[in-house]
Amino acid sequence: MIRSFRVQQWKMLLLTMFCYLFFYTGRHNFGWAAHGMAAEFEVPFATIGWISFAMLIGYAFGQFVNGNLADRFSARIMVPLGAYLSIAANVAVSFAQSLEWVMLLWALNGYFQSMAWAPGGKVIASWWGKEEKGKAFGFYTMAAGLSSVVTYLLSILILKQDLEWRLLFRLPILLLFITSTLFLIFVKDKPSDLGFPDQPANPKHSLQNDNWKLRYKEVLGDSNFLRVMLAFGFESMARYGFIFWVPVHYLGSNWKDNPHNLWVTFLLPVGMAAGAVSFGALSDSLFQRNRIASIRFGMLVSAAVALAIFVIPAENVALQAFVMLLAGFFVYGPQTNFWTLCPEMLGNERTGTGIGLMNMCGYLFAALGEPLLGRLIDVTGNTAHIFLLIALICLLSAAAISTTSRHSYIAYRN
């Protein structure tokens, strides 16, 4: 029976990873369309940044709602529903004839995209014990990083074919339909759905009187978790600063004369995927499950890498490629540890709510950063200056996480 459970445990993790592997095709495609969209509608990059802001606000609001719902309803239904609605929103954007419609549809898409991450995390927390949660969430976060790889690769291929920006919202997203349907058919929310015993419940949570208000009250009443949310907010602002504006920085107005710059950008999500799985294992082994120290280390190195990108000459393609790989590795790797903190600090019964609120905070911060970085480019006329601001944001994340008590983990109290 133990071997059978182990097979199902990995099956649920891999199915959840495979589904999320294609979720970013529905939102990380936007940065690649920024140049074409700005040219067609004749607007500055600050305006494009506000459209990205609208999506991130929609995503943040969705995390606030759907994280809580993930502790109440089935992830097997929520994840595919969000995928199908996101596909519809992307296709609608590709036919929009005004910037107002693009902004409205992209904001709705943010909400639809938010219906996946917290429910998927709840599935993983329900199937994996505390001894392996870091590893499991590392693989899950790696799938998100690889999703950026997939999106970047497909977007590069579309651009190299000289296809219009609208196709970026039609073609890559179709793969999500397949994977989300597989998730709907095969995933089970918890071990008991297949006749196995569930993970032990946290005794401080009474499920008899459980309701949405109580879930919010318990999570938001944890001061240490609020500090983690603040640190995650700055980390997300830095991460999205890289994801959205790196294509703009390296494409420029003459990217066809320097096509190798496209592949420099591709190394960013490759580094993210590697960092996700590496930080999950490192925090369990090298840092001895001290997630705080692991996160702080990652954000401090990220700040140094952002400064390196600013000072390294753009002509040095090999060195730019190397630091872009490092940027992805260290700015995204700590996310694995942030997600692992949710069940460790709050218990499995509040994992969905915790992930949702944390992700809400992250995307609110990221949303605020998008128009700010776009405005910085418009004012200075130089995209390289965004990396100075990103370095500062990484330092703020490291400072915020350092105020959190390591002894707040449930994993250490039990």
N, C-alpha and C positions, 0 to 999 in steps of 0.2 A: 504493500500500500504506500510505503514511503517513496518508493521509486516512481509509482504512478502519480503521486502528488507532485513530485519533482518535475516530471514531464509536463504536467498541467501548469505548474508554476511558471516554467520557462515559456510555455506556449502562450500564456496570457501576456507575459512581458513582451515577447516578440511580436505578437499581433498588435499590441498597443503601440509599440515602436514603429511597426510597419505602417500603421495608419497615420501616425503623426509625421512620419517621414515625408509626406506630401502635403501637409497642411500649409507650410509656408509658401507653397506655390500660389496661394490665394492672398498673400499680403506682402511678402518680401519681393514680389515682382514690381512693386510700385516704384522703387528707386531707379530701376532700369528704364522705366517709362518717363522719368522726370524730364529729361532733355527734350524728348519728342513732344510731350504734353505742354511744356513751357513754350516751345516754339510755335506749336499749332494755335494755342490760345493767347499767345503773346503776353505772358505774365512773367514777373520776376520769380526767382527761386524762393523768396519769402512766401509767396502765395502758394507755391507747391508744398512748402513746409506746413502751411496751415491745413492743406488737404490731408497730409499725413497726420497732423495733429488731430483732425476729426476722427480718423480711423482709430488712433490710439485712445482717444477719449471713449469711443464706442466700445473698444476692447476692455478698457479699464472698468467702465460701468458694467459690462457683461461679466467680468470676473467677480465683481461685488455680488451680483445676483446669482450667477451660475456656480460659483464655488460653494455657496450655501446649498443650492439645489442638488449639488453632487453628493452631499451627505444625506439627501432625502430620496432622490430618484436614481434610476438606473443609468449608469454610464453607457451601457450598450445601446440605449436610445438617444441620449443627449449628444454623444460624439458624432454619429452619422447625421443626425438632424442638423447640427451646426455645419457639417461639411456640405450637405446638399444646399442649404441656404447660402453659404459662402460662394459656392459655384455659381448660383443664380446671380448673386450680386456682382461678381467679377465679369460675367458675360454682359450684364446690363451696363457696367462701366465702359466696356469696350464699344458700346453703341451710343454712348452719351454725346450730345452735341453742344453741351454747355458746361462750364466749370462748376456751376451750382449743382447740376445733377451729379457730376463726378464726386463732389464733396459729400452730398447726401448719401449716395450709394456706398461710398467708401466708408462713411461713418457706420452705416448699417452692417457692412461687411465686418467691421471691427467687432461688433456685438456677436455676429454669427461665429466668427473665428474663436471667440472666447468660450464657446461651449465645449471645447475639447480638452484643454490642458488639465484643469482641476479634476474633472471626472476621470481622465486617464490616470492621474496621480493617485486618485482614490482606489482605482483597481489595483495598482501596484502596491500601495500600502496595505491593502486587504489580503494580498497574496504572499507578501514577503515579510519575514520576521525582522526584528530590530538588528540582529547580527549581520544581515545582508542588505539592509535598506539603502545604505550608502552605495553599494554596488548596483542595486536595482535602479535607483534613481539616476545613477551615473549613466547607465545604458539608455534610460528613458530620455535624459537630457541630451545624450549623444545623438539620438534620433532627431531631436529638434535641430541640433547643429548640422547634421547631415541633410536635413530638410532645406537648410539654407544653401548647402552645396548643390543639391538637386535644382533648386530655383535659380541659383547663379548660373549653373551650367546650361540649363534650358534657355535662360534669358540671353546668355552669350551666343548660343547657337542661333537664336531667332534674330538677334542684331546682326550677326555676321552674314545672314542671308538677305540683309537689307529689307526686312519685313517691317511694316509700320508698328508703332508702339502699341496700338490697340490689340494686336495679336498676343501681346504679353499677358493679356487678361483672358484670353480664350483658350490657348493651347496647353500651357503647363497645368492648369487647374483640372483638366480632364482626368489626370491620373488619380486625383483625390477621390473621385467618384468610385473608382475600383476598390481602393484600399479601405474606404469608409464602409463600403458594402460588406467586405470581408469581416470587418470589425463587428458589424451588426449581426452577422450570421454566427460567428464562432466564439466571441468573447463572453465570459461569465463574470459577473461583478465580484463574486467572493467565493471562497472554497466550498462553502456549504451548498452552493448551487449545483455542485457536482458530487455532493455527499461527503466532502472532507470537512474536518473541524476548522472553524474560523480562527484567526489570530486572536490572542487574549485581549479582552476589552480593558480599557483604562478605567479603574474602579472609581475615579472621581467624576465620571460622566454617567448620569442616570438616563438611560434610554427610554424609560417609561414616560417621563414628562418632557421628552425632547421636543423642541420646536425651533423654528428659525430664529426667533428673538434670543433664545437661550444660547444658541450656537454663536451668534454675533457677540453677545455679552461676554461669554467666556473667552473667546479669542481676543477681542479688543480690550478686555480687562487684564491681559497679560502684558505688563510693561516691558519685559524683556523681548517679547515677540514684536512689540511695536518698534523697538530699536532695530530689530532684524529687518522689519519692513522698510524702515528709513534707509538702512544700508543697501537694501535691495533696490530701492527707488533710484539711488545714485548709480548703482551698477547697471541698471536697465537704461538709464539715460546715456551712459557711456557706450553701452552695447549698441543701442539704436543709432547713436551718433556715428558709429562705425558702419553699421549695416546699411543705413540709408544714404549717407553722404560719401562713403568711399567710392561707390560707382561714379558719382558726380565728380569727385576729385580726380580719378584716374581716366575717366572718359574724356572730359574736357570738350573743346569744340573741334579738335583735330584728331580724335581717337583712331580714325581710319588710317591716318598716317603712322600711327604707333599701335598696331593691333595687339602687340605683346602686353600692353597695359591691361587689356581685358583679363589676361590670365594672372596678372598680379592680384587683381581683385578677387579672383577665384580662390586664392589661397586663404583669404579671410575666413570663409565658412569651413574650409578644410581644417584650419587650426581650431575653430570652434568645436567641431565634432571630436577632434582628438582631445581637446581640453576637457570636454564634458566627461568622457569615460575615464580619463586619467585622474581628474580631481576626485571622482567618486572613490576610486581605489586608493589614492594617496591619502585622503582624509581618514579612511578606515585603517590604513597601515602606518605610513610615515608620521601623520599627525595624530595617530591613536584616537580617532573619532572626535578630535577637537575641531569641529567645523568652523569655529570662530577664527582660529589661527590659520586654517587653510584658506578661508575667504580673504582675510587680511593680507596674506602673502600674495594671493592672486591679484588683488586690486593694486597693491603697491607696485608690483612688476608691470601691470597694465599701464600705470601712470608713466613709468620710465619708457615703455615701448612707444606710447603716444608721443612723447617728447622726441624720441629717436626718429619717428616718421616725419616729424616737422623739420628736423635739421638735416636729414639725409637727402642729398640731391636727387631729384626725380629721374635724372639720367642714369643713375646707378640702379638699373632694373633688378639685378640679382639681389642686392642688399635690401631694396624696397620689398621684394618678394619675401625675403626671409623675415623681416620685421612684421610684415602683414600676417604671416603665418603665426608669429609669436603673439600678435595683437589678438587674433581670434582665440588662440589657446588660453591666454590669461584673462581676457575680459569675460569670456563665456564659461570657462571651466568652473569658477566659483558658484555658478547657478546650481550645479549639482548639489552642492553643500547647502545652499539656501532651501532647496526643495526638501532635502532630507531633514532639515530642522523642523519642518511642519509636523510630521508624525512624532518626532522625538520630543518636541516641546509641548505638543497639544494632544497627542494620542491619535490612534487611527480614526476614532469617531469624529474628530474635528479636522481631519486632514483636508477634506474638500474645502471647508470654509477657510482654513488657514491658507491653503494654496491660492484660493480665489482672492482673498483680501491682500495677500502679498503681491500677487500678480497685478491686482488693481492698482496698488501703490506704485509698482514698477512702471506700469504703462501710463499712469498720470504724470510721473516724472519724465518718462520718455516723450510724452506728448508735449510737455512744456519745452523740452529741449529742441524739438524739430524746428519750429519757427525761429527760435533763438539762434540756432546754428545757420539756418538759411539767411537770416538777417545779417549775421556776421560775415557771410560770404558776399552779400550784396554791398555791405559797407566797405569792406577791405578790398574787394575784388580779387581775393586770393583764397582758394579753398583750403590751403595748407594751415591757415590759422585755426581751423576747427579743432585740430589735434592739440593745440595748447589748452583749449577749453576742456576737451575730453580728459586730458591729463589731470586737471584740477578736479573734475568730477570724480575720477577714480580715487583720488586722495580723500575726498569727502566720504566716499563709501567705506574706505579703510578705517577712517576715524570713527564713523558711526558704528560699525560692527565691533570695534574695540570696546565700546561701552556696554556690550552685552555680557551677562554672566554665563559662564560655561556651565555652572551648576543648575541652570534652569532646564536642562534636558531631562525628559522623562526616562530616556535610555540609561542615564547614570543613576537615577533614583531607584529604579527597579532592580 
